[in-house]
Structures are given as C-alpha cells and as structure tokens.
Amino acid sequence: MEERTIEPYPTLEEIGRDPETLRIVSPAYAGRDGELTAVLQYVYQSIIFGEAGENAISRRLIGIAVEEMHHFELFGKMIAKLGAPPVFTACPPYPVGYYSASCVNYTRAPRQMICADICAEENAVAAYERMLCRIKNPPVAAMISRILGDEKRHLEEFNRLLADL
C-alpha cells in the first residue's frame, strides 16, 4: 500500500458572519446525509462487525468514524463563526427539524452495510463538490475542499472493504 501524505486542515480563524455561506454548509453538519449521520452509522456498524468477529473491519470503521467526527466538529465551529449556534439541525440557527438518529442505516448484512457506506460517501463527495461551486468564502471553501479529500479517501476504503468481503 502506498504511503500518502495527508494535508493539514486549514485554519478557521478568518471566518466571520456570512448568512449565505451558512445556508450552503449547514446541511453537511447535522442534516439527513451530514457528518453526524456518518459518525453514528460507522460506530453502529463497527459494533456489528466487532460482534461478528470481524475486528479488522470494526477497527477501520471506528477510524473512519473518528475522522467524520472531526469533520462534524469543524462544521460546528464553522457554523458558529458564520453566525449561528451549532444546534443539531440541517438549518441552524432555526430550531426546527432537529436531527434524528432515524437517518442512520441500521442494516446488519455486511455487504449491505458497506454498500450503504459507499452510497453515503458518494453523496458526500457530490454534495461537497456542489458546495464548492456555490461558496464565495475562501476560508470556508478551503476547509470544504480539505474535507472533500477525506471523503474521497473514505470512498476508496469502502470500495476496498466491499471487494474483500
């Protein structure tokens, strides 16, 4: 396996109030297909794989979940800097449509779990690419671009996991 250099995350220091950018990025935080769903889904699956004795897959899923948790934290901080409290909804600052764990795919079949993850990562990649076409805020765009690189790497990892099942 080739060694890959992973770029550091950009700073959030230059981000200020920006309602337009806030509307664009908010769904990625705690929307139906956002980072919170990814965290919860991968932790759930890690437990299922671990209980089935698939410890290598379980550990890999937890590793990806931790990366997604970091994305979730970064989006929360961006939302706060853009001018809204980071409530668990797809549309902060509005206290409506709170996040529901029903967004998680609870299948237990190994191939179906990984296929759901592939679909989720494909959707994340497409969503972040669409965001980048709309965002006029360079520091936010830099962060989204960096996170997009992680999502593409996760997609590759899930495709490898599926091939190995």
C-alpha beads as a LAMMPS data file, in Angstrom:
LAMMPS data file: protein, C-alpha beads

165 atoms
164 bonds

1 atom types
1 bond types

-500.0 500.0 xlo xhi
-500.0 500.0 ylo yhi
-500.0 500.0 zlo zhi

Masses

1 110.0

Atoms # bond

1 1 1 0.000 0.000 0.000
2 1 1 1.431 3.375 -0.964
3 1 1 2.208 5.898 1.753
4 1 1 0.063 9.003 1.395
5 1 1 0.746 12.458 2.802
6 1 1 -2.363 13.906 4.377
7 1 1 -2.616 17.677 4.282
8 1 1 -3.362 19.564 7.494
9 1 1 -6.756 21.195 7.878
10 1 1 -6.934 24.915 7.097
11 1 1 -7.482 27.386 9.904
12 1 1 -10.936 28.702 10.765
13 1 1 -9.633 31.991 12.167
14 1 1 -10.561 34.138 9.161
15 1 1 -14.198 33.047 9.029
16 1 1 -16.783 35.633 10.082
17 1 1 -20.546 36.119 9.885
18 1 1 -21.829 35.066 6.472
19 1 1 -25.516 34.023 6.269
20 1 1 -25.264 32.924 2.621
21 1 1 -22.386 30.524 3.277
22 1 1 -24.107 29.361 6.461
23 1 1 -27.140 28.237 4.427
24 1 1 -24.913 26.357 1.982
25 1 1 -22.818 24.416 4.503
26 1 1 -25.341 23.746 7.291
27 1 1 -26.862 20.532 5.867
28 1 1 -23.416 18.887 5.954
29 1 1 -23.338 19.310 9.731
30 1 1 -26.436 17.599 11.081
31 1 1 -28.633 17.137 8.024
32 1 1 -30.020 13.772 6.978
33 1 1 -26.882 12.936 4.990
34 1 1 -24.462 15.013 7.048
35 1 1 -21.423 14.297 9.148
36 1 1 -23.438 13.399 12.254
37 1 1 -25.151 10.583 10.361
38 1 1 -21.790 9.301 9.140
39 1 1 -20.376 9.244 12.671
40 1 1 -23.339 7.371 14.110
41 1 1 -23.646 4.935 11.211
42 1 1 -19.983 3.947 11.227
43 1 1 -19.925 3.493 15.011
44 1 1 -23.057 1.325 14.796
45 1 1 -21.513 -0.765 12.037
46 1 1 -18.242 -1.084 13.911
47 1 1 -20.099 -2.650 16.806
48 1 1 -21.984 -5.032 14.495
49 1 1 -18.794 -6.131 12.719
50 1 1 -16.970 -6.473 16.045
51 1 1 -19.694 -8.694 17.469
52 1 1 -19.408 -10.857 14.335
53 1 1 -15.669 -11.288 14.960
54 1 1 -14.649 -9.018 12.071
55 1 1 -12.278 -6.975 14.211
56 1 1 -10.174 -5.514 11.373
57 1 1 -13.284 -4.117 9.676
58 1 1 -14.619 -2.930 13.039
59 1 1 -11.389 -1.024 13.767
60 1 1 -11.346 0.526 10.283
61 1 1 -14.935 1.713 10.666
62 1 1 -14.104 3.314 14.023
63 1 1 -11.109 5.025 12.416
64 1 1 -13.311 6.490 9.697
65 1 1 -15.946 7.453 12.290
66 1 1 -13.294 9.400 14.216
67 1 1 -12.336 11.281 11.026
68 1 1 -16.018 12.033 10.386
69 1 1 -16.339 13.215 13.991
70 1 1 -13.514 15.653 13.334
71 1 1 -15.395 16.907 10.246
72 1 1 -18.516 17.251 12.391
73 1 1 -16.578 19.343 14.913
74 1 1 -15.121 21.516 12.142
75 1 1 -18.568 22.141 10.654
76 1 1 -19.907 23.047 14.097
77 1 1 -17.105 25.559 14.563
78 1 1 -17.652 26.951 11.048
79 1 1 -21.379 27.347 11.714
80 1 1 -20.642 29.232 14.945
81 1 1 -18.179 31.533 13.176
82 1 1 -20.644 32.067 10.304
83 1 1 -23.147 33.385 12.846
84 1 1 -25.378 30.582 14.153
85 1 1 -25.371 28.302 17.169
86 1 1 -24.303 24.793 16.128
87 1 1 -27.612 23.127 17.033
88 1 1 -28.197 19.653 15.631
89 1 1 -30.373 20.620 12.693
90 1 1 -29.827 20.974 8.965
91 1 1 -30.702 24.654 9.125
92 1 1 -29.092 26.464 12.048
93 1 1 -29.944 28.902 13.600
94 1 1 -33.559 27.797 13.261
95 1 1 -34.603 25.367 15.998
96 1 1 -36.636 23.204 13.613
97 1 1 -36.068 19.830 12.050
98 1 1 -33.783 18.615 14.798
99 1 1 -31.528 15.714 13.935
100 1 1 -32.988 12.234 14.308
101 1 1 -30.997 9.027 14.600
102 1 1 -33.541 7.535 12.198
103 1 1 -31.226 8.937 9.491
104 1 1 -28.782 6.100 10.233
105 1 1 -28.963 2.997 8.028
106 1 1 -29.419 0.144 10.520
107 1 1 -28.955 -2.796 8.182
108 1 1 -26.964 -5.697 9.654
109 1 1 -25.931 -7.547 6.499
110 1 1 -22.191 -6.965 5.939
111 1 1 -22.322 -6.261 2.194
112 1 1 -25.390 -4.034 2.602
113 1 1 -23.676 -2.047 5.342
114 1 1 -20.626 -1.337 3.198
115 1 1 -22.814 -0.601 0.150
116 1 1 -24.741 1.927 2.277
117 1 1 -21.411 3.495 3.278
118 1 1 -20.296 3.708 -0.340
119 1 1 -23.560 5.416 -1.235
120 1 1 -23.186 7.821 1.719
121 1 1 -19.629 8.742 0.750
122 1 1 -20.597 9.190 -2.920
123 1 1 -23.374 11.533 -1.784
124 1 1 -20.954 13.432 0.473
125 1 1 -18.438 13.862 -2.344
126 1 1 -21.152 15.142 -4.695
127 1 1 -22.579 17.477 -2.016
128 1 1 -19.183 18.979 -1.197
129 1 1 -18.388 19.451 -4.877
130 1 1 -21.713 21.282 -5.321
131 1 1 -20.944 23.417 -2.252
132 1 1 -17.583 24.406 -3.661
133 1 1 -19.289 25.685 -6.812
134 1 1 -21.518 27.971 -4.707
135 1 1 -19.289 29.163 -1.855
136 1 1 -17.718 32.595 -2.272
137 1 1 -15.996 32.494 1.130
138 1 1 -12.347 31.396 0.565
139 1 1 -11.576 30.119 4.115
140 1 1 -14.759 28.016 4.141
141 1 1 -14.069 26.767 0.613
142 1 1 -10.562 25.728 1.691
143 1 1 -11.985 23.723 4.593
144 1 1 -14.656 22.071 2.435
145 1 1 -12.002 21.186 -0.139
146 1 1 -9.834 19.572 2.549
147 1 1 -12.768 17.590 3.951
148 1 1 -13.703 16.540 0.411
149 1 1 -10.280 14.898 0.097
150 1 1 -11.024 12.801 3.198
151 1 1 -14.415 11.775 1.843
152 1 1 -12.851 10.632 -1.428
153 1 1 -10.338 8.582 0.540
154 1 1 -13.145 7.055 2.636
155 1 1 -14.952 6.115 -0.568
156 1 1 -11.834 4.315 -1.811
157 1 1 -11.525 2.491 1.519
158 1 1 -15.135 1.343 1.477
159 1 1 -14.770 0.109 -2.100
160 1 1 -11.732 -1.935 -0.982
161 1 1 -13.660 -3.287 2.001
162 1 1 -16.537 -4.328 -0.262
163 1 1 -14.149 -6.095 -2.650
164 1 1 -12.650 -8.003 0.298
165 1 1 -15.996 -9.216 1.688

Bonds

1 1 1 2
2 1 2 3
3 1 3 4
4 1 4 5
5 1 5 6
6 1 6 7
7 1 7 8
8 1 8 9
9 1 9 10
10 1 10 11
11 1 11 12
12 1 12 13
13 1 13 14
14 1 14 15
15 1 15 16
16 1 16 17
17 1 17 18
18 1 18 19
19 1 19 20
20 1 20 21
21 1 21 22
22 1 22 23
23 1 23 24
24 1 24 25
25 1 25 26
26 1 26 27
27 1 27 28
28 1 28 29
29 1 29 30
30 1 30 31
31 1 31 32
32 1 32 33
33 1 33 34
34 1 34 35
35 1 35 36
36 1 36 37
37 1 37 38
38 1 38 39
39 1 39 40
40 1 40 41
41 1 41 42
42 1 42 43
43 1 43 44
44 1 44 45
45 1 45 46
46 1 46 47
47 1 47 48
48 1 48 49
49 1 49 50
50 1 50 51
51 1 51 52
52 1 52 53
53 1 53 54
54 1 54 55
55 1 55 56
56 1 56 57
57 1 57 58
58 1 58 59
59 1 59 60
60 1 60 61
61 1 61 62
62 1 62 63
63 1 63 64
64 1 64 65
65 1 65 66
66 1 66 67
67 1 67 68
68 1 68 69
69 1 69 70
70 1 70 71
71 1 71 72
72 1 72 73
73 1 73 74
74 1 74 75
75 1 75 76
76 1 76 77
77 1 77 78
78 1 78 79
79 1 79 80
80 1 80 81
81 1 81 82
82 1 82 83
83 1 83 84
84 1 84 85
85 1 85 86
86 1 86 87
87 1 87 88
88 1 88 89
89 1 89 90
90 1 90 91
91 1 91 92
92 1 92 93
93 1 93 94
94 1 94 95
95 1 95 96
96 1 96 97
97 1 97 98
98 1 98 99
99 1 99 100
100 1 100 101
101 1 101 102
102 1 102 103
103 1 103 104
104 1 104 105
105 1 105 106
106 1 106 107
107 1 107 108
108 1 108 109
109 1 109 110
110 1 110 111
111 1 111 112
112 1 112 113
113 1 113 114
114 1 114 115
115 1 115 116
116 1 116 117
117 1 117 118
118 1 118 119
119 1 119 120
120 1 120 121
121 1 121 122
122 1 122 123
123 1 123 124
124 1 124 125
125 1 125 126
126 1 126 127
127 1 127 128
128 1 128 129
129 1 129 130
130 1 130 131
131 1 131 132
132 1 132 133
133 1 133 134
134 1 134 135
135 1 135 136
136 1 136 137
137 1 137 138
138 1 138 139
139 1 139 140
140 1 140 141
141 1 141 142
142 1 142 143
143 1 143 144
144 1 144 145
145 1 145 146
146 1 146 147
147 1 147 148
148 1 148 149
149 1 149 150
150 1 150 151
151 1 151 152
152 1 152 153
153 1 153 154
154 1 154 155
155 1 155 156
156 1 156 157
157 1 157 158
158 1 158 159
159 1 159 160
160 1 160 161
161 1 161 162
162 1 162 163
163 1 163 164
164 1 164 165
